[in-house]
């Protein structure tokens, strides 16, 4: 098991654009969850890019010291629960039409926002996603 700095550097060497910290990725996940709860209207490709912050946390958890995992897990679980409440599980059908779904254990890729608005909403509706309009949410 490794320290947060060591894991950030390891994942950077494996292709992540920088040596992120857990706090940076948790904050990014929190920001994405808030945006989805309000109605995420950016492009589908930006949405896919934003989901990768959760991938980083998933990868990091495999290498981090146990005390770091225990410290951050409650906050991540709470964000995961909020994400699940703000999204619909369609087994990745809608998002996969635009961006290949990574590994089977990355459940957040198999969901799309419940509120479909803006460019993301139009894209997802065009491939059959069902959701709520921002005005009726």
C-alpha positions in Angstrom: 0.0 0.0 0.0 1.2 3.5 -0.7 0.8 7.1 0.4 -1.4 9.5 -1.4 1.6 11.2 -3.1 3.0 7.9 -4.2 -0.4 6.8 -5.7 -0.8 10.2 -7.4 2.6 9.8 -9.0 2.0 6.1 -9.9 -1.3 7.0 -11.7 0.4 9.9 -13.4 3.0 7.5 -14.8 0.2 5.3 -16.0 -1.3 8.0 -18.1 -3.3 10.4 -15.9 -2.5 14.0 -16.9 -1.0 14.9 -13.5 -0.3 13.5 -10.1 -3.8 14.2 -8.6 -4.5 14.2 -4.9 -7.5 12.4 -3.4 -8.9 15.7 -2.3 -8.7 17.0 -5.9 -10.6 14.0 -7.3 -13.2 13.9 -4.5 -13.8 17.6 -5.1 -14.2 17.0 -8.9 -16.6 14.1 -8.2 -18.6 16.4 -5.8 -18.7 19.2 -8.4 -20.0 16.7 -11.1 -22.6 15.3 -8.8 -23.8 18.8 -7.9 -24.0 19.7 -11.6 -26.0 16.5 -12.4 -28.4 17.2 -9.6 -29.0 20.7 -11.0 -29.2 19.6 -14.6 -25.9 19.0 -16.5 -26.2 20.7 -19.8 -22.7 20.5 -21.3 -21.7 18.3 -24.2 -21.7 14.5 -23.9 -18.0 14.4 -24.4 -17.4 16.8 -21.5 -19.7 14.6 -19.4 -17.7 11.5 -20.3 -14.4 13.4 -19.5 -15.9 14.5 -16.1 -16.8 10.9 -15.2 -13.1 10.0 -15.2 -12.6 11.7 -11.9 -14.5 8.7 -10.4 -12.3 6.3 -12.3 -9.2 7.9 -10.7 -10.7 7.3 -7.3 -11.5 3.7 -8.2 -7.9 3.1 -9.4 -6.3 4.9 -6.4 -8.3 2.8 -3.9 -6.5 -0.3 -5.1 -3.1 1.2 -4.0 -3.8 3.6 -1.1 -2.9 3.0 2.5 -5.9 1.7 4.5 -6.1 4.7 6.8 -6.5 7.0 3.7 -9.2 4.8 2.3 -11.0 4.8 5.6 -10.8 8.5 5.9 -12.3 9.3 2.5 -14.7 6.4 1.9 -17.7 7.9 3.8 -17.6 11.1 1.7 -17.2 9.1 -1.6 -20.0 6.8 -0.6 -22.3 9.7 0.1 -21.4 11.3 -3.2 -22.0 7.9 -4.9 -25.4 7.7 -3.3 -26.3 11.2 -4.5 -25.1 10.3 -8.0 -27.2 7.2 -8.1 -30.3 9.3 -6.9 -29.6 11.9 -9.7 -29.1 9.3 -12.5 -30.8 6.5 -14.2 -29.3 3.0 -14.7 -29.7 2.0 -18.3 -26.7 -0.4 -18.3 -24.7 2.2 -20.1 -26.8 2.1 -23.3 -27.1 5.9 -23.8 -23.5 7.0 -22.9 -22.0 4.0 -24.8 -23.5 5.4 -28.0 -21.0 8.3 -27.7 -18.1 7.0 -25.5 -17.2 3.3 -25.0 -18.0 2.1 -21.5 -14.8 1.2 -19.6 -14.6 -1.9 -17.4 -17.6 -3.7 -16.0 -16.9 -2.7 -12.4 -17.1 1.0 -13.2 -20.9 1.3 -12.5 -21.1 5.1 -12.8 -20.6 4.7 -16.6 -23.8 2.7 -16.8 -26.0 5.6 -15.7 -27.1 8.8 -17.2 -28.5 12.0 -15.6 -32.2 11.8 -14.6 -32.6 15.5 -15.6 -31.9 15.7 -19.4 -31.2 19.3 -20.3 -29.0 21.3 -22.7 -26.7 19.6 -25.2 -26.2 16.5 -23.0 -29.9 16.0 -22.8 -30.4 16.4 -26.5 -27.6 13.9 -27.2 -28.9 11.3 -24.8 -32.5 11.7 -25.9 -31.4 11.1 -29.5 -30.3 7.6 -28.6 -33.4 6.8 -26.5 -32.5 8.0 -23.0 -35.5 8.8 -20.9 -35.4 11.4 -18.2 -37.0 14.6 -16.9 -36.8 18.1 -18.4 -35.2 20.7 -16.2 -38.4 22.6 -16.0 -40.3 19.7 -14.6 -37.6 18.3 -12.2 
